[in-house]
Amino acid sequence: MSLPTGTFTAPPWAPARGAVPVAGAAPTCLPSADQAVTHTLLNCLLREVSGPERQTAVVDGDLLLRLPRRGVLLRVALRRASLLGAHRFTGPVTEQRDGTWAEVGWPRLAEYTHAELSLRTGVSNEEFLQQIASSHEGVSAALAAVRPAPTISPAATAHPAPKWLADYLASEQSLLFGHRFHPTPKARGGDLADWSAYAPETASVFPLRHLAVRDHLIAEESARPGAAAPLDRLGTAPDGYRLLPVHPWQYDLLRGHQGLRAALDRGDVIDLGPGGHPFAATASVRTLYGGDTFLKFSLNVRITNCVRKNASYELSGAVALTHTLEGALDDLTARFPGHAVLREPAYRSLALPGPDGRPDLSLLEGFGVIVREGLAGRLLPGTTPLLAAAVADEYPTGPGHVSRLLAGAGPQPTLDWWRTYLRLLLPPVLAAYFDHGLVLEPHLQNVLICVDADGMPAQVLFRDLEGTKLVPERHAQTLAALPPEVAGPMTYDAQRGWDRVVYCLLVNHVAELLAALADLHPHTEPALWSHVRSVMREFADAHGCPPRLGALLAGVPLPAKANLLTRWERRADRDAGYVRLTSPFPLAEHVRNLGGRTDTPWSTAE
């Protein structure tokens, strides 16, 4: 069969009758690295290239996807189709060659993707294939790694580690495959040996490198008195010096810097070596948890899309946001007590003068460390925090996966769990935007789901102020008081901020956790989406239904960040574009009007 350009007329998600299996949609085993990389590339092509150009169809349980400029027709079996087009694949990807179907390995699919994007954009990217190979290497290493249970204890106290700590760290370190709509989710800069020593996927736990820096060469800002004290508690510095903890991988990357070498020779900086209690790598790689406090380090390594360095404006911006948002965040916590935001009240770095007399930026940013609040002060008693990305993973790679939390529960308990969670997650994010002009970034890696002893959601914790932005017209006075180089990156205009909120909240987070639940009970996907719309409608009714929210409820397309095109064009994450996805709400509303019936696969509904 040969399908010429232009014959694909169904919207990206539209299935043929009977395309959705009614049982057994949950995966039964982990994929190989080859299959994981191939499926991830196909996800990206479906969402950003072939889907928007209407070059896809679902036929007899298979997804057909065409790369129109390269002239390639691809096919993969569906484990489960999705209302949002975020289908679950199973088995190999094949291509049509001379009237037959032949398997396509990940290197060949990567080359097809490279050729299609070159023809589509007129832009070349000589790094792209190597970055996909690096991601494949990362997935392979993660699958092969032996992951002992991480062991850390709170640094400044003698009390034992809390009961939830092991499960929490296991959830942070269980993401073997990464973001399934990013072309290089496990790409790592540097050698594999360096990466594996510090990666969450290998359950890395290690001591920090400690530097002693003369008092006058320390750069530091705090939002409140004592905010930097967690850094001082990590060790002892000689009189006249302050302690500066450093990620050991970053120290290896910067140890040859001429200015640093000279400062070490003069005694302005003293290398105290590795020391203190160990820290555990979290999902972001460069953010480490020591049992009391999170420390977000710079790491001059490209991870997925960006070199993970704390820019000078991000160091100051984290502290400024913590100070500026104190009132707004306290208001949100009072109104929505089932959530909290982890603040970032201090940073410290090395302000070593460069040739021009100003602090050497490569060292100021390279050794900048941000203090983030730990969990104990925000966590509800009796709950266990779990990384949302681990709860929502397509594959049950950790103890916090939703399939294990629900432990064989039927459809109705699953829907009850879901509605409980949505009422914790959605209202504070929407209120932050509409009531405070605050753009939170609640994607799966920025949220912790805190569950009670029965596995029911009891609280959500939001983290990482780097992605938190202000809508300028709501914060003009605050922004005017900040240096322009700090204020500028702290803002999104109202529309771009709304796109970011909707993408992170609904497409990245809600849709992926919903997909994991739908894997357990495939018939329930419309009801799951209906619950999302219902909880959002509750908020809208209580807040005068702001126009942007009203449009969302009416079924306007949803923005999805274009990770493939952003990586291809080597744009900063802040400048990422969006593609628009067909909203699942209209069909969910149709099911609701039928009385909420969920006993028939959605694809056969008339």
DRENDRENRO-860394 format. One record per residue (C-alpha): x, y, z. Coordinates in steps of 0.02 Angstrom, whole numbers, padded with zeros to 5 digits, always signed. Each point is the difference from the previous one (the first is absolute). Layout:
DRENDRENRO-860394
XYZ ...
//
This chain:
DRENDRENRO-860394
+00000+00000+00000 +00066+00171-00045 -00075+00159+00072 +00043+00160-00094 +00016+00171+00081 -00165+00078+00046 -00103-00156+00033 +00011+00014+00190 -00150+00105+00046 -00044-00057+00176 +00055+00109+00146 +00156-00067+00086 -00096-00091+00137 -00146-00067-00100 -00009-00191+00012 -00089-00124-00108 -00143-00096+00081 +00066-00133+00115 +00177+00069+00009 +00005+00004+00190 +00025-00161+00098 -00124-00021+00141 +00120-00089+00118 +00183-00034+00027 +00059+00174-00049 +00126+00012+00142 +00176-00051-00052 +00057-00169+00061 +00189+00029-00012 +00128+00137-00028 +00051+00041-00179 +00177-00017-00062 +00103+00157-00024 -00020-00020-00189 -00189-00006+00013 -00011+00141+00127 +00101+00118-00109 -00097-00047-00156 -00169+00027+00085 +00057+00167+00071 +00054+00063-00170 -00166-00057-00073 -00093+00094+00138 +00091+00159-00047 -00032-00021-00186 -00184-00035+00032 -00023+00153+00111 +00105+00129-00093 +00022-00052-00181 -00118-00128-00075 -00150+00030+00115 -00016+00188-00031 +00022-00031-00188 -00138-00131+00004 +00114-00140-00056 -00061-00129+00126 -00141-00124+00020 -00048-00140+00118 -00056-00154-00095 -00040-00172+00071 +00098+00031+00159 +00154+00071-00087 +00063+00177-00013 +00053+00050-00175 +00114+00151-00006 +00076+00079-00154 +00152+00112-00015 -00058+00097-00153 +00164+00083-00052 +00102-00157+00022 -00137-00108-00076 +00002-00132+00136 -00153-00092+00065 +00017-00071+00176 -00111-00120+00098 -00008-00052+00182 -00127-00102+00098 -00100+00090+00134 -00014-00069+00174 -00130+00136+00032 -00058+00152-00098 -00018+00168+00085 -00124+00143-00014 +00146+00122+00003 +00102-00092-00130 +00122-00058+00135 -00019-00181-00055 +00083-00149+00082 +00105-00101-00122 +00053-00181+00008 +00125-00100-00099 +00116+00057-00139 -00022+00146-00119 -00004-00054-00181 +00011+00091-00166 -00074-00041-00169 +00134-00058-00120 -00044-00070-00171 -00174-00050+00054 +00054-00087+00161 +00027+00057+00178 +00177-00002+00070 +00055+00041+00176 +00079+00171+00028 +00134+00008+00134 +00030+00157+00100 +00153+00057-00101 -00097-00008-00163 -00150+00090+00075 +00118+00132+00069 +00072+00025-00174 -00175+00015-00073 -00043+00129+00132 +00159+00096-00038 -00038+00002-00186 -00183+00049+00024 +00043+00146+00115 +00140+00060-00114 -00122+00007-00146 -00140+00076+00104 +00097+00137+00089 +00146+00038-00115 +00107-00011+00157 +00140-00125+00028 +00047-00075+00167 +00161-00100+00000 -00021-00043+00185 -00169-00080-00014 +00044-00180-00044 +00137-00006+00130 -00119+00064+00133 -00124-00138-00042 +00142-00126+00012 +00047+00074+00169 -00180-00019+00058 +00000-00182-00058 +00161-00027+00097 -00080+00079+00154 -00155-00111-00010 +00109-00155-00025 +00106+00044+00151 -00154+00035+00106 -00078-00168-00045 +00163-00091+00038 +00038+00090+00163 -00010-00084+00168 -00102+00116+00111 +00027-00030+00186 -00118+00089+00118 +00074+00175+00028 +00049+00036+00180 +00017+00176+00068 -00040+00077+00167 -00044+00178+00048 +00162+00099+00015 -00022+00103+00156 -00095-00117+00114 +00028-00166+00082 -00177-00063-00027 -00026-00144-00122 -00055+00027-00178 -00189+00014-00019 -00094-00154-00058 -00049+00081-00164 +00177+00045-00054 +00045-00163-00088 -00160-00003-00104 +00020+00184-00041 +00179-00019-00062 -00047-00157-00096 -00131+00101-00093 +00126+00137-00042 +00121-00130-00067 -00120-00113-00095 -00018+00095-00165 +00092-00117-00117 -00072+00068-00163 -00035+00184+00031 -00121+00118-00087 -00091-00098-00135 -00029+00155-00107 +00181+00058-00003 +00115-00067-00137 +00152-00017+00115 -00069-00025+00176 +00152-00091+00067 +00137+00093-00094 +00145+00042+00115 +00155+00102-00032 +00168-00072+00046 +00057-00179+00013 -00118-00137+00054 +00116-00039+00146 -00019+00177+00065 -00188-00002-00026 -00029-00167+00084 +00093+00053+00158 -00124+00142+00031 -00161-00051-00088 -00165-00034+00087 -00029-00152-00111 +00148-00086+00082 -00063+00045+00175 +00149+00113+00025 +00039+00058+00176 +00163+00093+00031 +00084+00133+00108 +00018+00178-00060 +00163+00087-00038 +00033+00135+00130 +00093+00162-00036 +00047+00131+00128 -00010+00175-00074 +00062+00162+00078 -00147+00099+00068 +00020+00145-00121 -00002-00116-00151 -00170-00076+00042 -00152+00053-00100 -00161-00030+00095 -00179+00060+00009 -00135-00052+00123 -00187+00032+00005 -00001-00010+00189 +00126-00010+00142 +00082-00169+00019 -00057-00064-00168 +00177-00052-00049 +00031-00090+00165 -00026-00173-00077 +00160+00028-00099 +00100+00045+00155 -00062-00155+00091 +00079-00114-00130 +00176+00020+00068 +00129+00115+00081 +00101+00135-00087 +00155+00085+00074 -00018+00172+00080 -00024+00134-00132 -00073-00125-00125 -00174-00059-00045 -00048-00174-00054 -00051-00022-00182 -00065-00174-00044 +00025-00053-00180 -00070-00142-00104 +00152-00115-00024 -00033-00021-00186 -00004+00189-00021 +00162+00018+00096 +00082-00123-00119 -00065+00102-00147 +00067+00165+00069 +00156-00051+00093 +00111+00050-00145 -00067+00179-00007 +00151+00116+00006 -00078+00123+00122 -00051-00139+00118 +00173-00077-00006 +00078+00167+00043 -00122+00026+00145 +00043-00172+00068 +00186+00040-00013 -00025+00166+00094 -00105-00080+00134 -00155+00105-00041 -00087-00165-00031 +00042-00159+00094 -00051-00169-00068 -00061-00097+00153 -00038-00152-00107 -00153-00113+00007 -00084-00004+00168 -00155+00003+00107 -00151-00110-00011 -00053-00064-00172 -00127+00080-00115 -00113-00094-00122 -00029+00047-00181 -00179+00046-00042 -00084-00011-00170 +00074+00163-00062 +00178-00070+00026 +00073+00164+00064 -00121+00024+00146 +00052-00106+00148 -00092-00044+00160 +00088-00018+00166 -00146-00047+00110 -00027+00177+00065 +00026+00114-00150 +00005-00004-00189 +00152+00080-00081 -00013+00049-00183 +00172+00007-00076 +00067+00060-00165 +00056-00138-00116 +00087+00047-00162 -00076-00150-00088 -00137-00004-00131 -00143-00103+00068 -00145-00022-00123 -00015+00176-00070 +00110+00116+00104 +00168+00018+00083 -00054-00007+00181 +00087+00153+00068 -00070+00123+00127 +00012+00163-00095 +00037+00153+00108 -00176+00067-00028 -00072-00169+00053 +00099+00004+00162 -00065+00173+00044 -00171-00038-00074 -00031-00150+00113 +00030+00104+00155 -00099+00148-00069 -00149-00111-00041 +00004-00081+00172 -00006+00173+00080 -00125+00076-00122 -00122-00145+00001 -00005-00029+00187 -00170+00083+00018 -00076-00080-00156 +00062-00174+00044 -00061+00016+00179 -00171+00054-00066 -00008-00150-00116 +00052-00119+00139 -00136+00069+00114 -00133-00017-00134 +00059-00168-00066 +00078-00090+00149 +00032-00158-00101 +00148+00078-00087 +00162+00093+00036 +00145+00075-00098 +00180-00037+00048 +00088+00170+00012 +00178+00039-00053 +00055+00128+00128 +00188+00012-00029 +00146-00029-00116 +00188+00003+00023 +00142+00004-00124 +00179+00051-00035 +00028+00184-00049 +00179-00011-00058 +00054+00157-00097 +00042-00024-00181 +00119+00103-00106 -00124+00146-00005 -00018+00002+00189 -00178-00064-00005 -00047-00174+00061 +00049-00133-00126 -00170-00052-00068 +00053-00177-00045 +00046-00031+00183 -00144+00100+00075 -00126-00100-00101 +00099-00162+00000 +00011-00011+00189 -00170+00077+00039 -00106-00107+00115 -00182+00036+00041 -00073-00052+00167 -00173-00075-00015 -00109-00043+00148 -00004-00182+00052 -00156-00104+00016 -00021-00013+00187 -00062+00178+00025 -00136-00012-00134 -00050-00183-00001 -00164-00051+00083 +00027-00125+00141 -00030-00180-00046 +00026+00025-00187 +00132-00065-00120 +00062+00118-00137 +00023-00077-00173 +00062+00081-00159 -00150+00026-00114 +00101-00055-00152 +00030-00168+00085 -00183-00020+00048 -00051+00037-00180 +00137-00095-00092 -00057-00106-00147 +00093-00146+00078 -00006-00050+00185 +00186+00026+00036 -00015+00052+00182 -00100-00036+00159 -00099+00162-00019 -00079-00042-00168 -00188+00029-00002 -00033-00183-00040 +00081-00043+00166 -00087+00137+00095 -00169-00064-00061 +00052-00182+00017 -00134-00080-00108 -00140+00122+00043 -00150-00001-00117 -00060+00141-00112 -00102+00095+00130 +00137+00008+00133 +00119+00054-00138 -00117+00142-00049 -00018+00049+00183 +00190+00006+00018 +00010+00107-00156 -00130+00126+00054 +00083+00016+00170 +00165+00036-00084 -00071+00126-00124 -00078+00101+00142 +00172+00014+00080 +00094+00041-00160 -00107+00111-00112 -00073+00138+00111 +00162+00073+00072 +00084+00006-00172 -00150+00087-00078 -00019+00119+00147 +00185+00044-00009 -00023+00057-00180 -00170+00085+00009 +00011+00074+00176 +00185+00041+00013 +00068+00011-00177 +00118-00143+00045 +00052-00131-00127 +00041-00163+00088 +00083-00139-00099 -00082-00159+00067 +00071-00125-00121 +00027-00177+00062 +00178+00026+00059 -00047+00155+00100 -00138-00079+00106 +00000-00122+00144 -00158-00099+00035 -00016-00033+00186 -00105-00153+00038 -00070-00068+00162 +00020-00176+00068 -00136-00062-00119 +00083+00076-00153 -00128+00140-00016 +00061+00174-00048 +00003+00117+00149 +00113+00143-00057 +00100+00066-00147 +00166+00090+00014 +00064+00113-00139 +00185+00033-00024 +00131+00088-00107 -00025+00188-00012 +00105+00008-00159 -00158-00030-00102 -00111+00112+00106 -00036+00165-00086 -00096+00161+00030 -00128+00080-00117 +00078+00175-00020 -00159+00103+00006 -00042-00076+00169 +00173+00028+00074 +00063+00161-00079 +00057+00080+00163 +00092-00156+00058 +00088-00023-00166 +00049+00183-00011 +00095-00016+00164 +00108-00142-00067 +00150+00013-00117 -00061-00020-00180 +00109-00154-00028 -00089-00084+00147 -00176+00066-00032 -00008-00042-00186 +00022-00190+00014 -00126-00004+00144 -00147+00044-00112 -00117-00069-00131 -00132+00105-00083 -00178-00054+00043 -00028-00109-00154 +00169-00085+00003 -00019-00026+00186 -00171-00080-00026 +00069-00116-00135 +00137-00052+00121 -00125-00033+00140 -00117-00101-00111 +00142-00099-00078 +00084-00045+00165 -00162-00030+00094 -00108-00090-00127 +00108-00069-00140 +00159-00044+00092 -00072-00044+00170 -00186-00040+00002 -00003-00088-00168 +00148-00112+00043 -00066-00052+00171 -00171-00025-00078 +00081-00112-00131 +00077-00109+00136 -00172-00018+00079 -00081-00037-00168 +00128-00138-00026 -00075-00084+00153 -00181+00021-00058 -00007+00046-00185 -00188+00031+00000 +00018+00141+00124 +00098+00127-00104 -00153+00107-00042 -00054+00000+00181 +00175+00047+00055 -00001+00150-00117 -00177+00043+00054 +00063+00011+00179 +00138+00120-00055 -00127+00112-00084 -00119-00012+00148 +00131+00055+00128 +00053+00143-00114 -00182+00049-00020 -00019+00004+00190 +00144+00122+00008 -00067+00104-00145 -00174+00014+00077 +00076+00062+00164 +00113+00127-00088 -00113+00081-00128 +00060-00114-00142 +00147+00102-00069 -00006+00004-00191 +00158-00103-00024 -00066-00135+00114 -00171+00006-00082 +00080-00028-00170 +00097-00147+00068 -00158-00079+00070 -00089+00030-00166 +00130-00107-00089 +00131+00114-00078 +00158-00095-00051 +00129-00030+00136 +00179+00065-00016 +00137-00131+00002 +00181+00053+00010 +00093-00044-00159 +00149-00090+00078 +00058-00079-00164 +00001+00163-00098 +00075+00096+00145 +00143-00123+00013 +00021-00004-00188 +00010+00190-00014 +00105+00011+00159 -00112+00128+00081 -00002+00040+00185 -00140-00084+00094 -00076+00170+00038 -00019+00029-00188 -00078-00169-00037 -00147+00000-00118 -00164-00094+00019 -00104-00113-00108 -00189-00011+00028 -00084-00163+00048 -00183-00042-00024 -00085+00021+00168 -00068-00158+00082 -00135+00099+00093 -00138-00002-00133 -00004-00191-00007 +00012-00009+00190 -00150+00117+00009 -00093-00112-00122 +00030-00150+00114 -00059+00102+00150 -00160+00044-00092 -00028-00185-00029 -00003-00021+00187 +00184-00035+00025 -00009-00172-00078 +00173-00077-00007 -00039-00180-00045 +00040+00023-00185 +00169+00047-00075 -00003+00184-00046 +00049-00037-00179 -00166-00087-00034 -00109+00138+00071 -00116+00076-00130 
//
